[in-house]
Amino acid sequence: MTDLPINIQRFFQDGARGLPKRDRTRGIILDAVIETVSTQGLESTAVRGIIQIAGISHGTFYNHFESREAAIIEATSKIAAELDRAAQQGGDLVSPPDEQLIMGTMRFIELASRRKAWGKMLVETISPLDGLPLSSSKNFRKVLSGGVAAGVFSVPITPLLTRQIGAIIALCIGLRMESRSSPQILQDTCSAILRLLGVPAKTAEKRVHEMMANLPK
């Protein structure tokens, strides 16, 4: 199970409690960035709106971030890293890379889709940021590189490939947030990612089906 709370409205500022003021303020800004992007959309997000929610001045914002984009990148990367960490809790680290990827991806998507603001943030930003948030997720990178080294994945891990995987995951998160009724969405997503990594289509579908069949009902 995960220790990641469902209510994540003040996640980063709460996580900075007891730390120096600069860290606490940065946490407040990150939570404000997430709230702004998730409610107004990426294109409509401006520094003015972020500082209004955070209750800080323009000067304070720019003491922490050089631009709106820098703040959005850090917030999204931290969300992806937290979800990645939580998704791996209780996971079988000795399983084959494709199994680790399937289970990690399903957990990541489910965790994100249950945390509305984080899910919307990822849907809004993963593709425009060229998959950067996924690249910052240690477990994600480890599974991909391990799969290539083991010969399970036959496609080199490039920025373009990471962006494609990120776009697929973001799409699935959005669909799961709209309707949680169809597990086929998860199955199709994991199968598509395996195919991008060079796993033959029939093999990918079979592996995902086997993993889904073994999940607790």
N, C-alpha and C positions, 0 to 999 in steps of 0.2 A: 504494500500500500504506500501511498505518497503522503508526505507531511505538508504538501502545498495546499494552502487554504482555498476554499471556494471564493471567499470575499477577499479580493486582492486590490481593492480600491486604494489602500494606503500601504501597499506591500513594501515599496522601497524606502519610504520614510520610516515605517515601523522597523524595518531591518537596520536602519541607521541609528536607532535609539542607543544612547550611551556613547556614541562616537562624537568626534569634534564637530563644531557647528557647520563647518564647510561640508562635511559628509552628510549631515542631516539636511542641509539646504539642497544639496544635489539630489538626495532622495525625493524631496518634495517636488523638485523640478521634473524629475523623471516620471513620477506619478501624474503630474499635471500634463506632461507631454502625452502620456498614454490616454488620459481622459479626453484630451482635446482631439487627438487623431481618431479615437474610437467613436466619438460622438459627432464630430464635424467632418471627418474624412481628411485624407492626406492633403489634397489640394487646397482645402479651406483652412488648414492649420497655419496659424501665424504666431510669431513671437508674442504679439500683443495678447492673443487669447491665452497662451500658455502662462504668461506672467499674471494675468488676471486670476486664473484658477489657482496658481501657486501662491498668490499674495506677495509677490516680490516686485522689485523694480527692474527696468531694462538693464541697468548697470549690473545688478546682481546676476541676472541671467547670463550676460556676456562675460562675467567673471568666471563662469563655469563652462560655457560653450561658446565657440566662435561663431556659430550659426544655428539656425533652425534645423538644418539638415544634420549637423553633428549631434544635436540632442536627440533627434529621431533615431539616428543610427544606434546611439548608445542604448536608448530605451528598448528598441526592438531586439538588439543583440542580447541584452540582459534578460528579456522575456524568454527568448529562444533558449538561452543557457539554463535558466531556471526550469523550463519545461523539459528540456533535455535531461537535466539532472534528475528531476522527479520521475520521468518516464523510465529511467534505468533502474530505479529502486526496486529491488527484488528480482531483477532480471538475471537470466542465466548467462554469465559472462563466458562460459565455456561452450556455448552452443555455436553452431556454424554461423558465419557472418550473415548469411541470408536470413536465418531465423532471428538473429539479433536485430537486423534491420526491420524485418516485418513487425516484430513485437514492439520495438522502440517507436516505429512510425505510428502504429495504431495507438499506443499509449500517449504519444505526443499530441496527436490529433484530438483524442478524447479529452485530454487535460485542457487543451486550448479551447475546444468548443464548449466546455463547461464553465469557462471563465470568460465571460462575454467581452469585457474590455480588452483583454489580452488577445483573444481570438480575433476580434475586429482589427486590432493593431497589426497583427501578423497578416491578415488578409489584405489590408491596405498597403503594407510596406514591403513584404518579402520580394515580390517581383520587381518593383521600382528600385530596390536596393541591390539588385543583381544577386539575390540569394545570400548576401553578406551575413545576415543573422544566423543562417544555418552553418556557415563556415566557422562561426565563432563557437559553435557547440562542440565541445571536446569529444563526447561520446559518438556523435554523428560522424565526425572526421575519423575517429579511431575505427569504427565499424567499416566505413568505406575503404580506408587504406588497408585494413586487415583483410577485407574481402578481395581486394585486388592482389595483395601479396599471396593469398591462399589460392588464387586462380578461380575463385567463385564468381567474381565480377571481372569481366574481360575488357571493360572500357576505362581508359585513363580518367582520373578525377580532375576535371578542368573547371574553371569558373563558369563556363557556359553550362556544363552538366549540372553544377550545383544550382545555378539559376533555374534550370528546367525542373529539377527535383523540388526546389522551393516553391515554384509556381503551382505544381501539382498538389503539394501539401496545403498551400494556402487555399486553393480551390476546394479541396476536400473539407477543410475547416469551415469555410463559408457554407458549404452545402450541409454539413452536420449541424451547424448553428441554425440553419433554416428548418431542417427536418431531421430528427434523430431516429427516424423509424427504419431506415434501410441500412443494414450492415453491408450491403453490396457496394456501397460507396467506398467504404474502407477497403474492401477486398479489391476493387478495381484500382484504387490508388496504389496499394502496395504492389500489385501486379505490374502496373505501369512503371513504377520506379525500378523494379527488378529488370524489366525489359530495357529501360534506359541504361542500366548497368551491364547490359550484354547477356542477360540470362534469356535463353530461348522462351518464346511466348508460352508454349505448352508447359514447360518446366516451371515458369514463374506462376502460372495459374494453379498448377498442382501444389506447389509449395505453399502458396497463400491459402488455398483451400484446406490443406492439411492443418495448417496453423489455426485457422478459424474454427475448424471442427474440434480441435482440442481445447478451445477456450472454455472456461466454466460457463455453464448455462445460467 
